[in-house]
Amino acid sequence: MKEQYFISIDNGSQSTKVYIINSKGEIIHSEIEPLKPMLFRKTGYVEHPDDDLWDSIKVALIRLMKNFKGDVNLIKGVGLCTIRCCRVFMKKDGNLAAPVMSWMDVRAYETFEDSEEIAYTCPTTGYITHRLTGELKDTAANAFQWQFPVDMETWNWSEDKAVLDSFKIPNEKLLKLQMPGTVLGTVTKAAAEQTGLPEGLPVVATANDKAVEALGAGLIDSSRGLFSLGTYITSMVVGTENRPAHDNYFTNLSCIPNRYLFESGGVRRGMWLISWFRDLIGEELNSKAKAKGVSPEQILEEEALKVPVGSDGLMIVPDWLAPAYQSYRKGVMIGFNGQQGRGHIYRAILEGIALTLNNHYQLMNKTLGHNPEKIIISGGGANSDLFMQIFADISGTPVVRNEMSGSAALGAAICAAVATGCYPDFETAVKKMVKEKDEFLPNLETHKKYKRINDKVYHKLPLLLENALKEMQSLEAE
């Protein structure tokens, strides 16, 4: 088979990454464009400034196409993966009627309030699809069921009047929905001029960003689970039926039509917390890293490797961004004795994230009756050997990482490969394009230590701290 290429757009909370990926799942070229800092006009409001999502995509794609040295005619399609749970208001001409609400914005989950200026409301996928193709179409699998009246059984808009009335979104202001792995439209002449993409190139529906990541990580059966390490950290397992949401999981539409993902509770601002700590240390760390020719994170990892399991009693609850309905929650560091250094704090951050996520993961599997044999780790955190081993030791389960840590980009390319006929189905595409890199086995003695720490102390911390944090919030409000 002659070489074929696919463009992936991975539009995240902090940056836009674009890739050219071949039919073997190999990255031919990639570019990244940082997003602007988000706007916080009021408590609970978190917005993307100007037209930042689309602008960053245009800039990144122009560079990508300029630096691609292959045959443009062999590019077969664009897979579009954008941030889920955002809310977009569009004017009739397709421009934004208001700044895009981040998934962290409390208003993104509130009942729709109609306005003459708002012609359409949709997730980010629908908006970027319109920018690229001029079509008013979106993917069913990114219409989050608590924001839009999606029917989880039919993968279309609900026809239940009570459901439609509860959302208060006029039908004419919703976009037409399609299944993942289908062509939404083709790149218009105007979009081609703004992005460098070939005019007429098919733009393919994917799903919500976590589902796209799951597909690109190879999560297509119940033998494995997935830990997704992004700005929002969560765990997932797959299923074939739509199960009602539970305290220990919620049901998500998959990238594969008529299949479902079950997703645990997560860690908000998860990997951001590591960046926050790195930047907090400042220039001394950067200078040391530059002198050694490594990244600042590698310096921190070297120091954390010298710290024993449990970080000499230092524990961190990684609640650096509270949910809107539990605004009292805060991140907590506890157990300082004056002898710990930044290596202790760094390791405690990794341990806090891993313990919290694994607790959610175990609760979800217990409720569902699942028992995955391995865990796939996806996202930037998978590049850390220390983090991988901590996950293995805490979970007591082998963890694997793939050749390509940017699973969302690969998932988008897989959708494009299926939609354009490169592969006959998702299973074949995953087999051909997803490649495992290595595996980390749990140290059983270390697992026992972590289990004691978690069972006797760590898992109790959020509840023990709850009253104090609520009281502190009330004092701050005075």
N, C-alpha and C positions, 0 to 999 in steps of 0.2 A: 504494500500500500504506500502510495506517495505521501511524503510528509505533509501534515496538516497542522495549522496553528489556530489557537483560540486566544482571544483577549479577555482577560478577567479584570473587572473593576471591583476592588474591595474598598468600599467607602466606609471608614470606621468613625469612631468618636473623636480620635485625635489626629488622624491623617487619612489621606486617600492613597492607596497603593494600586498600581496598575501593572499588569503582567502580560507578556506573550508566552504562552505555554504550548508545547507541542503535544501530539497525540500519545506520547509516552509518559506524559505528566512531568516533563522536564521544563524548567524555567529557561527561556531563551533570552529574555531581557525583562527588567522591571524598573519602575520609577516610583518615587514616593513624594508626595506634596503635603506638608503639615497643614492642618486646619488652623484657623485663627482661634484665639482664646474665646471661650463661650461667654455670652452676656448673662449677667445675673442682675437684672433690673430690680427685682423684688425677691423676697424670700420665697423659695420654691419655683421661681421662674429660671429656666436654663435654656437659652436660645443659641442657635447658630447664627452669627452675624451676617448681614448682607445676603448674598446668594452663595455662601461659602462652599456648600457641598458641590454644587454644579461648577463653580469657578475652579475649585481644586481639581476636579475631574478633568476639566478642559486643559489646565496647565500640565497635569501629569501625562495625559494622553498625547499632547503635542510633543513632549520630550520622548515619550515611548516610541511613537511612530518615526520621529526624526532619527532616533538611534537604532532602529531596527534595520538590520542589513540583509534580511532575507527577502523572499519574493512575497510582496504584499498580496498577490493573487491567491496565495496559499492560506491566507487568513480566512477562516470559514464563518466565524461568528463571535459575538460579544456576550459573555455571561455577566450579568449585573447583580452584584451583591452589595446592598447598602444597609445602613444601621436600622435595626428594627425598633419598633415602639416609639418612633418619632411621629409627630403629627404635622402635616403640611396643609396649608390653605393656599389654593391657587385661584388666580383671577381667570376670567374667560379667555384671555390671550395666552395663558400658560405661565405667566409670571407669578411670583410669590405675592400673596395678599398680606402676608405677615412673615416675620422671621420663623424659620423651621424650629419647632419645639423639640428639644432633645428628649430622649427617653427618660432623662432625669427630671424633666419638667412636670410638676404636679398637674398642670392643665391638660397635658397630653392624654390623661385618663378620665377627664371630666366629661360630662354630657355636652354634646355639640351645641353651640349657640349659633344660630343661623345669622347670616348677614348678606346683604345684596352684593357686597364686594367679593364674597367667597362664591366662586362658581363650582369648585370641586374641593373635596378633602380626601386625603389619601396618605399612605405611608411614603417614605422616601423613594421606594422602588417605583411607584407610580409616577412620581414627579420626575425622576431622572429618565425613566422610560419616555415620558412626554418630551423632555428636552432632546433626547437622542432621535426619536422617531416621529414625533408629532402625534402619536396615538394616545388615546385616553384609555389605556389598558394597564393592568397590574397583575401581579401574581397572587393567587388565592392564599398561598402559604406565607405571605407577609402581612396579611390583614389580621392583626392581633385581635383575638376574640373579645377582649375587654375594652377595645377602642373602636372597633367596627363590627357591624352586625353580620359576621361571617357564620355560615352553617358548617360546623366541623365535620358533618357527615357527607354533605354534597360538595364541599370545597367551593361554594358559591355564596352569594348574599342570601341571607335568611329570607324566607317568604312568610314567616310567622309575624303577624301584625303586632303582637305584644312585644316581640323582640325589636322590631323596627321602631315602634313607638318609644321604647325605652332609650334608644340611641338618639332619636330625634334628628337623624341625618336624612334629608330628602333624597329619594332614590336617584333623582337626576344629578345629584352632586357626588355620587359614587362612581368609580371607574369600573369598566368591564373587567371581570376576573378570568384568568387563565391558569392552567395547571403548570407546575414547574416542568422544565424541559421542553417547552413549546416556544415558537417564535412570536414575539410581541409585535414586531414591526421591523423596519429597516432604517438605517442611518440616513437622515435627510441631507439634502445639499447644504443647508445652513449648519447643521451639526457637524458635517464633514469639514466644513471650512473652519469651524471653531475648535475642533478636536484633532484633526489630522486623520481621522478614521476614513476608510474608503466609503464613499457614498453607496448606499444599497446593501451594506453589510447587515446580516440578520442580528437583531438584538433578542436575547433569549431570556425567558422567565426563569428565575431560580426559586428562592424562598426567603424566609427571614435569615439573618446573618448566622445565627447559631445552627440552624438546620443545614445551611450551605457548608458551614465548617464541619459539621458531623459527616456529611457526605464526602467531603474532601479528605477527612481523616480515615475514611474506610469503615465508618460505623453503619453497617447495613444489616447486622443480625444481632441476636441477643447474647452471643458468646462474649461480647465485649461491652465495656462502658467507655465513656469519654469524659475527660476533665478538660474543659475549655478555659484557657488562661488568657483573658483579655481584660479590657477596662472593667467589664463585668465578667466575673468568674462563676462558672456553673458546671454541673455534671449532667450527663444525659445517658439514657438507654433507649433502645428502639422497641416498637410494638406494632401490631397489625390491626389494633382496634382502638376506637376512640373511647377512652375511659374518662369518667367525670373527674374534674380537678379535685385534689385532696390537699390537706395541710402539708403533706410531705412531697408533693410534686404537682406540676400542672402539665396538661397535654398540649403538645405543639404539633403543627402540621410539618411533615417531613419534606425533604427535597424530592423524594420519590413519591409520585402520586398515589394517594389512598393508603399511605403508611404514616405512622405517627411516631413522634419522639416524646418521651417523658422526661421532664426537666426538673431537677431538684431546686431547693433554695440555693442562693448563691452569695457571692461576696461582691458588693458594689464598690466601684473604684478599686478593684483588686490589684491588677498589675500597676495601676497608677500609683498605688501606695509605695511600691518599690522605687518608682521614678521620683516620687515626692521625697523619700528618705535620701536618695542619692543627691538630689539637688539641694536638700537642706544642709548637707555636709559642706558643699560648696567647692571653692577653688582648690583647696589643699588636696582633695581627692582627685580632682581633674588633673592637677599637675603631676601627682604620683602616677596616675594611669598613663598620662602622656609620656612620662619618662621611661616607663616600662613597655610602652607600645601596646597597651591593652586597653580595654574599656573600663570605666569606673566600676561597673557591676562585677567585672572579673576581680578587681582588687577587693571588693567587699566579699565576694565568694571565697577568695583565698583566706581572708580573715575569719569568715564564718566556719570554714572547714576545721579550724583549730578549736572551735567551741564544741563542748560535749552536747550530746542529745539532751534536749530540754533547756538549753541555753542558760545553764546554771540557775534555774528557777525563774528566769525572765519569761513572762507570757504576754502575748499580745492578742487582743480581740480586734480583728480588722474591720471595724465598723466606721470607716472614715466618711461614709455617706449614708445617712439614715433614710429609710423608706419614708414616703410622705405620711403614711398612716402610723408611723412610730418615730416621730421626729425627735423624741428624747434620746434615742440611741446615739452613742458616741464610741469612737475608737478608744481603747484602753490599753495602757502598758502597765503591768504590775509585776513586782518581784525584784526591783532594783536593790542592790546592796552596796553600790559604790565601786565594785570591782569589775563590773561588766564594761565592755567597750562597744564600739560600733559594730564589730563582728558579731557580738551577742545580739544586738538589736536587729541586725540584718537576718541572722539565723532565726530569731524569734518571729520576725515578720513572715518568713517562709513557713515556719512551723505553724504559726497562727492561721495562715491561709489554708495550709494543707489539712490541719485538724478540723477547721470549720467546714471546709468543702467535703472532706471524707465523712463527717458526721451527717451532713445532708444527704450524701450519696448512699450511705448505709441505710438511713431511714427510708429513702425512696425505694431501694431494692427490697427491703423487708416488706413494705406495704404492697409492692407490686408482685412479690414472689419471684423476683429475678435473682440470679446468682452468676453474674458474669465472671469468666475465668481470668480476664485481663482487663487492664485499663489503658486506653490510648490517651496520651497527653498531647494537647495541641495548643499552639500559640507561642508567643515569644519566650515564655517561661520554660518551655521544653528544651531550650538551648542550654539550660543550666544543668550540668550533671548532678550538682548538689540537690537542686530542687527535685529532679527526677528521683533520686535515691530517697529523699525525704518522703515523697508521695508513696513510693514502694514500701518503705518501712512503716509508715503510719497505716496504710491500707492493708498491709500484709498480703498484697496481691502483686504479681508481676505487672510492671508498667512498660509501655512501649512508646517510642516516638518514631515518626516517619521521616523520610528523606526531606520532605518539604514541610516545614513547620507552619507555613501560611496556608492552612487547610481551607480557609474560606475561598481563597483565590483558586485553589485546585478544584474545589467543589463547583465553583462557577464555571470553570473550564469543562468539567465533566458534563454539566448541564448543556453547555454549548455543543459539546461533542455528540451527545445523544440527540439533541434537537436538529442538528445539521446532518445526521446520518453517518457520522464517522464510526459510531458504535451502535449496535441494535438496541441496547438497553443499559440501564444504570449499572447492573451487576457486572456486565462485561467491561464497561468503561472503568469502573473502580478497580477491577482486577488488572487492567492494563496500565492504569495511570497512577495508582496509589502504591507506594513502595515503603516498606518498613525499614527503618535504619538500624535500631538497636533496642535492646531490652534490659531493664533493670530489675533484678530479683530482690525481694525483701530480705533483710538480715533479721532472722527470727528473734534474736536476743534484743535487737534494737526495737523491733515491733512490740515485744513484751513491755519494754520501758515506756514507749509511747502510749500503749494501751493503758498502763497504770496511771500515767499522767492524765490522760483523757478521762478515764473512768472515775478517778478519785477527785479530780480538780477541774480540768479544763472545760469539759462539757457543761459544768454547772455554773461557770462564770457569768454568762449573759443573764441568767435568772437572778443570781446573787447580786449583780450590779444594777438590776433594773430599777429598784426603788431609789437608790442613790442618784441615778441618772435622771429619773423623773423629777426628783426633788431639786436637782441642780438646774434643770430646765425651767422649773417654776420660779426659781430665784433669779435666773437670767431675764425672765419676762417682767420682773418687778420694776 
